[in-house]
Amino acid sequence: MQSASRKTVAIVDDDAAFGSILDGYLQTAKFRTLRLGTGSELFALLASRPPDVIILDLTLPDEDGLAITRRVRARSSVPIIIVTGRQNSDDRLAGLEMGADDYLTKPFNPRELVIRVRRLLERSARSKTPPADRYQLGDWIIDPERRTIERRGKGAELTRMEYDVLQVLLRAHGRVQTRAQLLDATTRRDGPESERSIDILISRLRRKLEPSKGKPTLLLTVAGHGYRINDAALSVVRRPEGYDRDFT
């Protein structure tokens, strides 16, 4: 079992020189580090001794980093930070949508990466103590422990960011949450683009969860303030024992 004081960071990048720089900064910050060069090595690690954080390059010799992000997120909530030389904003948005928690474009200050790793670990530690209940929102059953959402036995496919925003709204029990509060549940980025990203996430959640395409009845807009759950459609139900999904 890993020490609570020293967390393990997996650096998945086939650029040896760049990986060495990150390795040095992270070790100086008292993290354990593991250097990997392929997606296959990462999945072998996840099957045996999962790290606490993954730093993932998008360009690897055996598999695209976006596909790796999607595969990891389907089985695990381990925090993922994408680091890449790609400058295309579409790649950044795709990475976050696939389930990455953060995204940095090279070059960047390695000290900034260390700060982001620490912040993700703090957030992850908080999320590991969810309320001992499940939520029912309309016909949907949401289980915070398993990070699942189902209706009549069928699940909804939510990205990590969509689920995180939904969970913040659920825990607020109908209280209005500002865009800034919702950004804190994902990856905080300053500027108007960040606030628009919350609007996009809410729009996607509505398409997936609302019972009809008309006026929203579950996820409500509070003009000039933010969003809230319709507490009239929300109830709390008992949660069953959790389970772990593995990579075998």
Sequence and secondary structure as in RCSB ss.txt:
>XXXX:A:sequence
MQSASRKTVAIVDDDAAFGSILDGYLQTAKFRTLRLGTGSELFALLASRPPDVIILDLTLPDEDGLAITRRVRAR
SSVPIIIVTGRQNSDDRLAGLEMGADDYLTKPFNPRELVIRVRRLLERSARSKTPPADRYQLGDWIIDPERRTIE
RRGKGAELTRMEYDVLQVLLRAHGRVQTRAQLLDATTRRDGPESERSIDILISRLRRKLEPSKGKPTLLLTVAGH
GYRINDAALSVVRRPEGYDRDFT
>XXXX:A:secstr
   SSS EEEEE S HHHHHHHHHHHHHTT EEEEE SHHHHHHHHHHS  SEEEE SB SSSBHHHHHHHHHHH
    EEEEES   HHHHHHHHHHT SEEEESS  HHHHHHHHHHHHHHHHHHTS  SEEEEETTEEEETTTTEEE
ETTEE    HHHHHHHHHHHHTTT  EEHHHHHHTS    SHHHHHHHHHHHHHHHHHH SSSSS SSEEEETTT
EEEE GGGEEEEE          
